[in-house]
Amino acid sequence: MALKASHGAAYSRVEGIGAAIPSRVVDNHEMTQYIETSDEWIQQRTGIVERRWAAEHETVESLSMDAARRAIERAGLTPADIDAVIVSTVSHMLQTPSLAAIIAAKLGTDGAAAFDISAACAGFSYGLAQADALVRTGAARHVVVIGAETLSKITDLSDRGTAFLFADGAGAAVVGPSDVPSMGPVVWGSDGEQADVINMSRDWHQAVEEGQPSQITMQGQAVFRWATGFIADAARRTLEASGLTPDELDLFVPHQANNRITDSMLRHLKLPETVTVARTIKHFGNNSAASIPIAIDAMLASGEAKSGDTCLIIGFGAGLVYAGQVITIP
Ligand SMILES: CC(C)(COP(=O)(O)OP(=O)(O)OC[C@H]1O[C@@H](n2cnc3c(N)ncnc32)[C@H](O)[C@@H]1OP(=O)(O)O)[C@@H](O)C(=O)NCCC(=O)NCCS
């Protein structure tokens, strides 16, 4: 008897997208209570006017559930159709069990495979790459990919370098089989030599020993240089790998890290004005793995994006890690 290998769909596609936006609106004026700053400085340096933080009743789990339910419903599926759940988060406070396993059960899947990934702000694109591979190898038919964060809980509100930037939220996509190519090749990688550019201030033991929380630290200018140089070119390589040209794109949805980074990418990519560019950081802040699906969801709601659009996405962040692909909007 010969060993059997699995075979899946010829192609994969995003079948549905959903988002969950926390209810607490935190504007730049509120920021001035925590750090020495101004509305003008934050807007000028980042494009952020306000961000969302989880209210007391909202958690990384509840936001994930809401986003996933919406994505499944929009895909025209039920939780029983889901074979795998992937959650990308850095703010689920238990290292084990995974948030994905909890979500898979609470959604009502039939014991779907479930795992978390740690790829920070690149997590949604990392998750899509995983889902694409699972669907095309036949390991799963429908996969839920969730990017979810409550970064407000791990941000030092007295830190002038990060307090105004980070935010909360969740976004989800269902990936399933397709007859035609609807997701381009992933272009991804890492640079662990720059691990200390964005990291957590302490490990668990240090936090206990020192009686201090572990919070995000960031060398803003180093991130900025990397994002406007290497990552801008990774976005260009992602588009090139898809076989498309800039004028064939409808949407560009980079991780909502900072509008100045987005501007710099646009100059590098030389996208025509017909391409609509995500600027949802203005109202939602930088919510890491959640930012790309939240941006797509918001742009669908506002009419800036429509079903069938061709969209270049790229995530990048702590690791340092990055991943991008071209997808067809469901
Ligand atoms: C974080 C970031 C906005 C900070 O801007 P910056 O220009 O590097 O800030 P600097 O620390 O060099 O400080 C520049 C000036 O702004 C001031 N400043 C710094 N933080 C400030 C704040 N929160 N509010 C007001 N002023 C501030 C400094 O005092 C300094 O003033 P000076 O020129 O009078 O001395 C910028 O580095 C950045 O966008 N980096 C990328 C970060 C990112 O996208 N991360 C997400 C990756 S997932």
PDBQT file of the ligand as one rigid body, heavy atoms in Angstrom, charges set to zero:
ROOT
HETATM    1  C1  LIG A 401       7.039  57.231  16.607  1.00  0.00    +0.000 C 
HETATM    2  C2  LIG A 401       7.361  58.422  15.717  1.00  0.00    +0.000 C 
HETATM    3  C3  LIG A 401       6.067  59.089  15.251  1.00  0.00    +0.000 C 
HETATM    4  C4  LIG A 401       8.172  59.430  16.511  1.00  0.00    +0.000 C 
HETATM    5  O1  LIG A 401       8.559  60.493  15.679  1.00  0.00    +0.000 OA
HETATM    6  P1  LIG A 401      10.062  60.955  15.628  1.00  0.00    +0.000 P 
HETATM    7  O2  LIG A 401      10.148  62.080  14.698  1.00  0.00    +0.000 OA
HETATM    8  O3  LIG A 401      10.934  59.750  15.373  1.00  0.00    +0.000 OA
HETATM    9  O4  LIG A 401      10.262  61.432  17.133  1.00  0.00    +0.000 OA
HETATM   10  P2  LIG A 401      11.603  61.742  17.908  1.00  0.00    +0.000 P 
HETATM   11  O5  LIG A 401      11.648  60.872  19.098  1.00  0.00    +0.000 OA
HETATM   12  O6  LIG A 401      12.801  61.774  17.002  1.00  0.00    +0.000 OA
HETATM   13  O7  LIG A 401      11.348  63.224  18.388  1.00  0.00    +0.000 OA
HETATM   14  C5  LIG A 401      11.234  64.311  17.453  1.00  0.00    +0.000 C 
HETATM   15  C6  LIG A 401      10.669  65.517  18.183  1.00  0.00    +0.000 C 
HETATM   16  O8  LIG A 401       9.306  65.248  18.562  1.00  0.00    +0.000 OA
HETATM   17  C7  LIG A 401       9.152  65.334  19.976  1.00  0.00    +0.000 C 
HETATM   18  N1  LIG A 401       8.260  64.278  20.419  1.00  0.00    +0.000 N 
HETATM   19  C8  LIG A 401       8.546  62.960  20.592  1.00  0.00    +0.000 A 
HETATM   20  N2  LIG A 401       7.448  62.306  20.984  1.00  0.00    +0.000 NA
HETATM   21  C9  LIG A 401       6.460  63.203  21.047  1.00  0.00    +0.000 A 
HETATM   22  C10 LIG A 401       5.098  63.136  21.378  1.00  0.00    +0.000 A 
HETATM   23  N3  LIG A 401       4.521  61.974  21.714  1.00  0.00    +0.000 N 
HETATM   24  N4  LIG A 401       4.361  64.258  21.331  1.00  0.00    +0.000 NA
HETATM   25  C11 LIG A 401       4.924  65.446  20.971  1.00  0.00    +0.000 A 
HETATM   26  N5  LIG A 401       6.199  65.578  20.641  1.00  0.00    +0.000 NA
HETATM   27  C12 LIG A 401       6.966  64.473  20.686  1.00  0.00    +0.000 A 
HETATM   28  C13 LIG A 401      10.541  65.153  20.552  1.00  0.00    +0.000 C 
HETATM   29  O9  LIG A 401      10.662  65.798  21.794  1.00  0.00    +0.000 OA
HETATM   30  C14 LIG A 401      11.400  65.835  19.499  1.00  0.00    +0.000 C 
HETATM   31  O10 LIG A 401      11.322  67.228  19.673  1.00  0.00    +0.000 OA
HETATM   32  P3  LIG A 401      12.598  68.201  19.345  1.00  0.00    +0.000 P 
HETATM   33  O11 LIG A 401      12.825  68.045  17.864  1.00  0.00    +0.000 OA
HETATM   34  O12 LIG A 401      12.111  69.544  19.747  1.00  0.00    +0.000 OA
HETATM   35  O13 LIG A 401      13.706  67.652  20.159  1.00  0.00    +0.000 OA
HETATM   36  C15 LIG A 401       8.188  57.979  14.475  1.00  0.00    +0.000 C 
HETATM   37  O14 LIG A 401       9.479  57.559  14.867  1.00  0.00    +0.000 OA
HETATM   38  C16 LIG A 401       7.521  56.892  13.726  1.00  0.00    +0.000 C 
HETATM   39  O15 LIG A 401       6.480  57.076  13.157  1.00  0.00    +0.000 OA
HETATM   40  N6  LIG A 401       8.130  55.686  13.665  1.00  0.00    +0.000 N 
HETATM   41  C17 LIG A 401       7.539  54.550  13.065  1.00  0.00    +0.000 C 
HETATM   42  C18 LIG A 401       6.777  53.817  14.125  1.00  0.00    +0.000 C 
HETATM   43  C19 LIG A 401       5.778  52.834  13.601  1.00  0.00    +0.000 C 
HETATM   44  O16 LIG A 401       5.203  53.008  12.571  1.00  0.00    +0.000 OA
HETATM   45  N7  LIG A 401       5.606  51.774  14.357  1.00  0.00    +0.000 N 
HETATM   46  C20 LIG A 401       4.665  50.781  14.081  1.00  0.00    +0.000 C 
HETATM   47  C21 LIG A 401       5.330  49.637  13.474  1.00  0.00    +0.000 C 
HETATM   48  S1  LIG A 401       4.234  48.311  13.499  1.00  0.00    +0.000 SA
ENDROOT
TORSDOF 0
